[in-house]
Amino acid sequence: HFLASCRAGREHLEEIVEEESAQRGLPRDLAWEHLTRQIVFELNERDHKGRETFLAMAARLDPRVAV
């Protein structure tokens, strides 16, 4: 679901940038930069491994954390 949502968002990136920049009072270029360069939408193997490591460490500190 996450991947499908990301891909749908990228297909409508121009619309999202226009709407969100206006709604939040941000310059369009800043919104575009943030959404295209600052956010990673598709995680690679290293990202998933990092997430797994983080969750395992968090679970040791708090057993309520789901791994």
C-alpha angles and dihedrals in degrees: 000000000000094000093046090050092050093050092048089050092051090050088058098035096126091053092046093049092049094047098042097043090052094044094048097038093242127144110259092235091055092051090048092049092049095048096043105035110019101048124064109211103180117048122217129210092275091052092051091048090052091050091050091049092049093050092047091051092046091050090056089056096042120019090203090073110102115226 
